[in-house]
Amino acid sequence: MMGSSTVPNEDAFARPVRMTRRVTFSSGHRYWLASRSDAENRELFGPWASPYNHGHNYILDVCVEGVVDPSTGMVVNIKRVDDVLRAGILAEFDGKSLNDEVATFQDRAPSLENLLAYIKDRLTDLPPEGRLVGLRLEEMPGFYGELNQLNDQWQLTLTRTYEFAASHRLNVPSLGTARNLELFGKCNNPTGHGHNYVLEVTVAGHPDPETGMLADLGALDRRVHELVVDRYDHHNLNEDLPEFADGVTTSEVVAAKIFETLEGKLPARLARIRLWETARNLFEITAP
């Protein structure tokens, strides 16, 4: 009896595949430049300025791209990637004070943005068959940076995470009761239902050469809370928010409205929003 082959054809081996490897490290750092006075440091770094260290459990994702080697079935040998990460990143960062033990950061802010750029430059020894195309570095839950290669250029982004609780009802009056029930099921409940929404706001840009930051995070948080979170939190979207008065409040529509509301009103260019309605439902809008 003839069966289908489980061996990929030659075309399959020609398709680029991306592989991501994750490592973690713990480091201390401070936003305080030895070459600056107390007053200058506090002017530069605001509420984050301190001559004393604080620490983070960082999570680093390294993404490489290549074609599958037909003899090994791999894009790149993960053991070789691990060797580079251990020697080039973990040995230098893990359990260390970045300001005091990494020469680059003795007079350069160890911001998430600067760390991503430094890590990219340190990964020159990655196996050549796996081209570095992206890095993601999480400093703490709800705050991460990404460095991704797009059209032969590197784009730097920062993402902040916010939460709000809101209720809504999925209903289109013009469709009638039967059709609404068919479309939305229990989400058409006449008295509504609620979610603990999680909103990720991603901004893009270039870091300030002195602070190492591409956006004032305090200003970003204030604007997102003012424009979205504080307005939506503990409200009924259909009844309390004028932007939804005449439309359905699917998460696709809510995400689009949030993007429209934030675009052009943040301290850096809005690159993306992600709206988690539940742990299983994610809606994303990316700037062109």
Backbone hydrogen bonds in HBPLUS format (Angstrom, degrees):
<---DONOR---> <-ACCEPTOR-->    atom                        ^
c    i                          cat <-CA-CA->   ^        H-A-AA   ^      H-
h    n   atom  resd res      DA  || num        DHA   H-A  angle D-A-AA Bond
n    s   type  num  typ     dist DA aas  dist angle  dist       angle   num
A0012-ALA N   A0009-ASN O   3.06 MM   3  5.49 126.7  2.35 107.6 120.2     1
A0014-ALA N   A0011-ASP O   3.04 MM   3  5.12 139.4  2.21  98.7 110.8     2
A0015-ARG N   A0012-ALA O   3.32 MM   3  5.56 155.8  2.38 104.3 111.1     3
A0017-VAL N   A0066-GLY O   2.70 MM  49  5.56 164.8  1.72 162.7 165.3     4
A0066-GLY N   A0017-VAL O   3.03 MM  49  5.56 155.3  2.09 147.4 154.4     5
A0019-MET N   A0064-VAL O   2.81 MM  45  5.42 161.3  1.85 158.5 165.0     6
A0064-VAL N   A0019-MET O   2.87 MM  45  5.42 163.6  1.89 156.4 158.9     7
A0021-ARG N   A0062-VAL O   2.83 MM  41  5.24 159.2  1.88 148.5 152.0     8
A0062-VAL N   A0021-ARG O   2.83 MM  41  5.24 166.7  1.85 151.9 156.1     9
A0023-VAL N   A0060-LEU O   2.89 MM  37  5.35 158.5  1.93 154.5 161.8    10
A0060-LEU N   A0023-VAL O   2.84 MM  37  5.35 170.7  1.85 167.5 168.9    11
A0025-PHE N   A0058-TYR O   3.17 MM  33  5.35 155.5  2.23 133.8 139.9    12
A0058-TYR N   A0025-PHE O   2.75 MM  33  5.35 136.1  1.94 169.5 172.8    13
A0095-GLY N   A0026-SER O   2.56 MM  69  5.37 154.5  1.63 157.7 167.4    14
A0027-SER N   A0056-HIS O   3.15 MM  29  5.77 153.1  2.22 156.8 164.0    15
A0056-HIS N   A0027-SER O   2.95 MM  29  5.77 154.3  2.01 160.5 167.4    16
A0028-GLY N   A0096-LYS O   2.92 MM  68  6.27 164.9  1.94 150.9 155.6    17
A0098-LEU N   A0028-GLY O   2.85 MM  70  6.13 158.5  1.89 169.6 163.6    18
A0029-HIS N   A0054-HIS O   2.83 MM  25  5.69 158.6  1.87 164.4 168.8    19
A0054-HIS N   A0029-HIS O   2.92 MM  25  5.69 156.2  1.98 153.1 155.8    20
A0050-SER N   A0031-TYR O   3.39 MM  19  6.04 153.9  2.46 128.9 135.2    21
A0036-ARG N   A0033-LEU O   3.02 MM   3  5.51 165.1  2.04 117.4 122.1    22
A0041-ASN N   A0037-SER O   2.93 MM   4  6.15 162.7  1.96 155.0 159.2    23
A0042-ARG N   A0038-ASP O   2.99 MM   4  6.23 160.5  2.02 152.0 157.3    24
A0043-GLU N   A0039-ALA O   2.95 MM   4  6.13 142.9  2.09 141.3 151.8    25
A0044-LEU N   A0040-GLU O   2.89 MM   4  6.10 152.6  1.96 147.5 154.8    26
A0045-PHE N   A0041-ASN O   2.91 MM   4  6.00 176.0  1.91 158.3 159.0    27
A0046-GLY N   A0042-ARG O   3.00 MM   4  5.07 133.5  2.22 123.0 130.5    28
A0048-TRP N   A0045-PHE O   3.07 MM   3  5.46 151.7  2.15 140.8 135.8    29
A0049-ALA N   A0046-GLY O   3.10 MM   3  5.64 168.4  2.11 120.6 124.2    30
A0059-ILE N   A0138-GLU O   3.08 MM  79  5.06 151.4  2.17 136.9 145.0    31
A0138-GLU N   A0059-ILE O   2.85 MM  79  5.06 166.0  1.87 148.8 152.6    32
A0061-ASP N   A0136-ARG O   2.80 MM  75  5.01 163.3  1.83 152.7 158.1    33
A0136-ARG N   A0061-ASP O   2.99 MM  75  5.01 150.7  2.08 142.4 147.0    34
A0063-CYS N   A0134-GLY O   2.85 MM  71  4.92 167.8  1.87 157.5 153.4    35
A0133-VAL N   A0063-CYS O   2.94 MM  70  5.81 171.7  1.95 150.1 152.9    36
A0134-GLY N   A0063-CYS O   3.32 MM  71  4.92 145.3  2.45 140.0 133.6    37
A0065-GLU N   A0131-ARG O   2.75 MM  66  5.06 148.6  1.85 133.4 143.0    38
A0131-ARG N   A0065-GLU O   2.80 MM  66  5.06 148.5  1.90 155.6 145.2    39
A0069-ASP N   A0074-MET O   2.88 MM   5  5.54 178.6  1.88 140.0 140.2    40
A0072-THR N   A0069-ASP O   3.15 MM   3  5.55 135.8  2.36 109.4 120.2    41
A0073-GLY N   A0069-ASP O   2.65 MM   4  5.36 154.7  1.71 168.3 174.1    42
A0080-ARG N   A0077-ASN O   2.96 MM   3  5.46 127.1  2.25 109.2 122.0    43
A0081-VAL N   A0077-ASN O   3.21 MM   4  6.66 152.0  2.29 146.9 155.2    44
A0082-ASP N   A0078-ILE O   2.81 MM   4  6.09 161.9  1.85 155.1 159.7    45
A0083-ASP N   A0079-LYS O   2.96 MM   4  6.22 149.8  2.05 141.7 149.8    46
A0084-VAL N   A0080-ARG O   3.19 MM   4  6.48 156.2  2.25 145.3 150.0    47
A0085-LEU N   A0081-VAL O   2.98 MM   4  6.28 161.5  2.02 154.1 159.5    48
A0086-ARG N   A0082-ASP O   2.83 MM   4  5.99 160.8  1.87 154.0 159.0    49
A0087-ALA N   A0083-ASP O   3.02 MM   4  6.14 165.7  2.04 147.1 151.2    50
A0088-GLY N   A0084-VAL O   2.71 MM   4  5.57 160.2  1.74 149.3 156.3    51
A0089-ILE N   A0085-LEU O   2.96 MM   4  5.20 149.9  2.05 128.3 135.3    52
A0090-LEU N   A0085-LEU O   2.91 MM   5  6.26 162.4  1.94 157.9 162.5    53
A0091-ALA N   A0086-ARG O   2.89 MM   5  5.82 148.5  1.99 151.3 157.8    54
A0092-GLU N   A0089-ILE O   3.09 MM   3  5.33 128.5  2.36 102.1 115.7    55
A0093-PHE N   A0089-ILE O   2.82 MM   4  5.90 149.0  1.92 156.9 167.1    56
A0094-ASP N   A0090-LEU O   2.86 MM   4  5.03 147.6  1.97 129.6 140.4    57
A0096-LYS N   A0093-PHE O   3.06 MM   3  5.39 146.8  2.18 142.4 135.5    58
A0100-ASP N   A0097-SER O   3.14 MM   3  5.43 124.5  2.47 103.1 116.7    59
A0101-GLU N   A0097-SER O   2.79 MM   4  5.66 152.9  1.87 165.6 172.4    60
A0102-VAL N   A0098-LEU O   3.22 MM   4  5.18 144.8  2.35 130.2 131.8    61
A0105-PHE N   A0102-VAL O   2.93 MM   3  5.73 141.9  2.08 124.9 134.1    62
A0106-GLN N   A0103-ALA O   3.16 MM   3  5.41 169.5  2.17 116.1 116.7    63
A0115-LEU N   A0111-SER O   2.88 MM   4  6.07 157.1  1.93 153.2 160.2    64
A0116-LEU N   A0112-LEU O   3.03 MM   4  6.23 156.3  2.09 146.4 151.8    65
A0117-ALA N   A0113-GLU O   3.22 MM   4  6.53 162.0  2.25 147.4 151.6    66
A0118-TYR N   A0114-ASN O   2.95 MM   4  6.12 158.5  2.00 147.7 153.9    67
A0119-ILE N   A0115-LEU O   2.86 MM   4  6.03 164.4  1.88 153.7 157.9    68
A0120-LYS N   A0116-LEU O   2.97 MM   4  6.17 163.7  1.99 151.2 155.5    69
A0121-ASP N   A0117-ALA O   3.15 MM   4  6.40 158.9  2.20 144.7 149.8    70
A0122-ARG N   A0118-TYR O   3.00 MM   4  6.25 131.0  2.25 141.1 155.1    71
A0122-ARG N   A0119-ILE O   3.00 MM   3  4.97 130.9  2.25  95.9 110.0    72
A0123-LEU N   A0120-LYS O   3.28 MM   3  5.47 153.7  2.35 103.3 110.8    73
A0126-LEU N   A0123-LEU O   3.45 MM   3  5.83 163.1  2.48 112.1 112.3    74
A0130-GLY N   A0127-PRO O   3.01 MM   3  5.76 164.1  2.04 124.8 129.9    75
A0149-GLN N   A0133-VAL O   2.91 MM  16  5.16 166.3  1.93 150.1 147.8    76
A0135-LEU N   A0147-LEU O   2.82 MM  12  5.10 143.9  1.95 137.6 149.2    77
A0147-LEU N   A0135-LEU O   2.88 MM  12  5.10 158.0  1.92 144.5 148.6    78
A0137-LEU N   A0145-GLY O   2.87 MM   8  5.34 162.0  1.91 152.0 158.2    79
A0145-GLY N   A0137-LEU O   2.89 MM   8  5.34 162.5  1.92 146.3 149.4    80
A0139-GLU N   A0143-PHE O   3.15 MM   4  6.09 145.9  2.27 150.5 160.4    81
A0143-PHE N   A0140-MET O   2.96 MM   3  5.51 147.1  2.07 152.0 146.8    82
A0161-THR N   A0142-GLY O   2.98 MM  19  4.62 132.4  2.22 143.8 139.7    83
A0144-TYR N   A0159-THR O   3.16 MM  15  5.40 155.4  2.23 142.3 149.8    84
A0159-THR N   A0144-TYR O   2.80 MM  15  5.40 156.1  1.85 169.0 174.8    85
A0146-GLU N   A0157-THR O   2.94 MM  11  5.23 157.2  1.99 139.4 143.9    86
A0157-THR N   A0146-GLU O   2.92 MM  11  5.23 159.2  1.96 151.7 155.1    87
A0148-ASN N   A0155-GLN O   3.03 MM   7  5.32 158.2  2.07 147.3 148.8    88
A0155-GLN N   A0148-ASN O   2.75 MM   7  5.32 165.4  1.77 153.3 156.9    89
A0150-LEU N   A0153-GLN O   2.58 MM   3  5.22 160.2  1.62 168.4 167.8    90
A0153-GLN N   A0150-LEU O   2.94 MM   3  5.22 150.8  2.03 109.7 119.1    91
A0205-GLY N   A0156-LEU O   3.34 MM  49  6.18 150.4  2.43 155.4 160.1    92
A0158-LEU N   A0203-VAL O   2.86 MM  45  5.44 154.0  1.93 154.7 163.5    93
A0203-VAL N   A0158-LEU O   2.86 MM  45  5.44 155.0  1.92 157.7 163.2    94
A0160-ARG N   A0201-VAL O   2.99 MM  41  5.44 160.0  2.03 150.0 151.8    95
A0201-VAL N   A0160-ARG O   2.89 MM  41  5.44 166.5  1.91 163.5 167.1    96
A0162-TYR N   A0199-LEU O   2.76 MM  37  5.08 157.8  1.81 149.3 157.2    97
A0199-LEU N   A0162-TYR O   2.77 MM  37  5.08 165.1  1.79 147.2 152.1    98
A0164-PHE N   A0197-TYR O   3.12 MM  33  5.38 157.4  2.18 138.7 143.7    99
A0197-TYR N   A0164-PHE O   2.81 MM  33  5.38 130.8  2.06 166.3 166.1   100
A0234-HIS N   A0165-ALA O   2.45 MM  69  5.25 152.1  1.52 158.6 169.0   101
A0166-ALA N   A0195-HIS O   3.13 MM  29  5.76 154.5  2.20 156.5 164.0   102
A0195-HIS N   A0166-ALA O   2.91 MM  29  5.76 154.2  1.97 159.0 164.9   103
A0167-SER N   A0235-HIS O   3.01 MM  68  6.37 159.9  2.05 145.1 151.6   104
A0237-LEU N   A0167-SER O   2.84 MM  70  6.17 160.3  1.88 169.8 163.2   105
A0168-HIS N   A0193-HIS O   2.86 MM  25  5.77 152.0  1.94 163.2 170.6   106
A0193-HIS N   A0168-HIS O   3.04 MM  25  5.77 150.1  2.13 148.7 154.8   107
A0170-LEU N   A0187-CYS O   3.06 MM  17  5.73 168.6  2.07 153.3 150.5   108
A0175-LEU N   A0172-VAL O   2.89 MM   3  5.68 164.8  1.92 131.9 136.9   109
A0176-GLY N   A0173-PRO O   3.38 MM   3  5.84 157.0  2.43 112.5 117.9   110
A0180-ASN N   A0176-GLY O   3.07 MM   4  6.20 159.9  2.11 152.9 159.1   111
A0181-LEU N   A0177-THR O   3.00 MM   4  6.22 159.8  2.04 153.9 159.0   112
A0182-GLU N   A0178-ALA O   2.97 MM   4  6.20 151.6  2.05 144.3 152.7   113
A0183-LEU N   A0179-ARG O   2.89 MM   4  6.11 155.6  1.95 149.7 155.9   114
A0184-PHE N   A0180-ASN O   2.85 MM   4  5.83 174.0  1.85 156.1 158.2   115
A0185-GLY N   A0181-LEU O   2.88 MM   4  4.74 144.0  2.01 123.1 130.2   116
A0187-CYS N   A0184-PHE O   2.98 MM   3  5.27 142.4  2.13 143.9 138.0   117
A0188-ASN N   A0185-GLY O   2.98 MM   3  5.74 162.5  2.01 122.1 126.2   118
A0189-ASN N   A0186-LYS O   3.11 MM   3  5.44 156.5  2.16 115.1 116.0   119
A0192-GLY N   A0189-ASN O   2.85 MM   3  5.23 164.5  1.88 122.2 126.5   120
A0198-VAL N   A0276-TRP O   3.04 MM  78  4.94 157.5  2.09 137.9 144.7   121
A0276-TRP N   A0198-VAL O   2.75 MM  78  4.94 175.0  1.75 157.9 158.8   122
A0200-GLU N   A0274-ARG O   2.80 MM  74  4.96 169.4  1.81 152.6 156.3   123
A0274-ARG N   A0200-GLU O   2.95 MM  74  4.96 154.6  2.01 138.9 145.2   124
A0202-THR N   A0272-ARG O   2.88 MM  70  5.00 168.1  1.89 162.1 158.0   125
A0271-ALA N   A0202-THR O   2.81 MM  69  5.52 166.9  1.82 147.1 149.7   126
A0272-ARG N   A0202-THR O   3.26 MM  70  5.00 154.6  2.32 135.4 132.8   127
A0204-ALA N   A0269-ARG O   2.84 MM  65  5.40 156.2  1.89 152.6 160.2   128
A0208-ASP N   A0213-MET O   2.86 MM   5  5.42 167.7  1.87 124.8 125.2   129
A0212-GLY N   A0208-ASP O   2.76 MM   4  5.06 146.2  1.87 143.2 151.5   130
A0220-LEU N   A0216-ASP O   2.91 MM   4  6.21 155.7  1.97 152.6 160.6   131
A0221-ASP N   A0217-LEU O   2.87 MM   4  6.04 166.0  1.89 149.7 153.0   132
A0222-ARG N   A0218-GLY O   3.02 MM   4  6.22 160.7  2.06 145.5 151.0   133
A0223-ARG N   A0219-ALA O   3.06 MM   4  6.23 161.5  2.09 149.0 153.2   134
A0224-VAL N   A0220-LEU O   3.03 MM   4  6.24 167.9  2.04 157.5 160.6   135
A0225-HIS N   A0221-ASP O   2.95 MM   4  6.07 161.1  1.99 151.5 157.0   136
A0226-GLU N   A0222-ARG O   2.87 MM   4  5.96 161.3  1.90 146.8 152.8   137
A0227-LEU N   A0223-ARG O   2.86 MM   4  5.91 167.3  1.88 153.0 156.2   138
A0228-VAL N   A0224-VAL O   2.92 MM   4  5.59 150.4  2.01 137.8 145.6   139
A0229-VAL N   A0224-VAL O   3.07 MM   5  6.34 146.9  2.18 143.2 147.3   140
A0230-ASP N   A0225-HIS O   2.81 MM   5  5.15 156.6  1.86 131.2 139.0   141
A0231-ARG N   A0228-VAL O   3.04 MM   3  5.32 124.4  2.36 105.4 120.5   142
A0232-TYR N   A0228-VAL O   2.85 MM   4  5.94 150.6  1.94 162.1 172.0   143
A0233-ASP N   A0229-VAL O   2.87 MM   4  5.71 158.4  1.92 156.6 161.6   144
A0235-HIS N   A0232-TYR O   3.13 MM   3  5.52 128.7  2.41 148.2 137.1   145
A0240-ASP N   A0236-ASN O   2.77 MM   4  5.50 165.4  1.80 164.3 167.4   146
A0244-PHE N   A0241-LEU O   3.02 MM   3  5.75 162.8  2.05 122.4 127.8   147
A0245-ALA N   A0242-PRO O   3.19 MM   3  5.07 168.1  2.20 106.7 110.2   148
A0247-GLY N   A0244-PHE O   3.30 MM   3  5.26 174.9  2.30 109.3 110.2   149
A0253-VAL N   A0250-THR O   3.06 MM   3  5.29 118.0  2.46 100.6 114.5   150
A0254-VAL N   A0250-THR O   2.92 MM   4  6.26 163.6  1.95 154.5 159.7   151
A0255-ALA N   A0251-SER O   2.86 MM   4  5.82 161.3  1.89 140.5 145.8   152
A0256-ALA N   A0252-GLU O   3.09 MM   4  6.27 157.1  2.14 140.2 146.5   153
A0257-LYS N   A0253-VAL O   2.96 MM   4  6.21 156.3  2.01 151.0 157.3   154
A0258-ILE N   A0254-VAL O   2.93 MM   4  6.18 155.8  1.99 149.9 156.6   155
A0259-PHE N   A0255-ALA O   2.97 MM   4  6.23 164.2  2.00 153.0 156.8   156
A0260-GLU N   A0256-ALA O   2.99 MM   4  6.17 165.1  2.01 147.6 152.0   157
A0261-THR N   A0257-LYS O   2.85 MM   4  6.00 149.2  1.94 144.7 153.4   158
A0262-LEU N   A0258-ILE O   2.97 MM   4  6.18 153.2  2.05 152.6 158.6   159
A0263-GLU N   A0259-PHE O   2.92 MM   4  5.90 152.0  2.00 155.4 162.2   160
A0265-LYS N   A0262-LEU O   2.98 MM   3  5.43 159.4  2.02 142.3 140.3   161
A0287-ALA N   A0271-ALA O   2.87 MM  16  5.07 170.0  1.88 133.6 136.7   162
A0273-ILE N   A0285-ILE O   2.92 MM  12  5.46 153.9  1.98 153.3 161.8   163
A0285-ILE N   A0273-ILE O   2.94 MM  12  5.46 161.1  1.98 158.2 163.5   164
A0275-LEU N   A0283-PHE O   2.73 MM   8  5.13 163.5  1.75 153.9 159.9   165
A0283-PHE N   A0275-LEU O   2.92 MM   8  5.13 151.3  2.00 134.2 143.7   166
A0277-GLU N   A0281-ASN O   3.00 MM   4  5.51 148.7  2.11 148.1 157.2   167
A0281-ASN N   A0278-THR O   3.28 MM   3  5.16 149.6  2.38  98.8 107.0   168
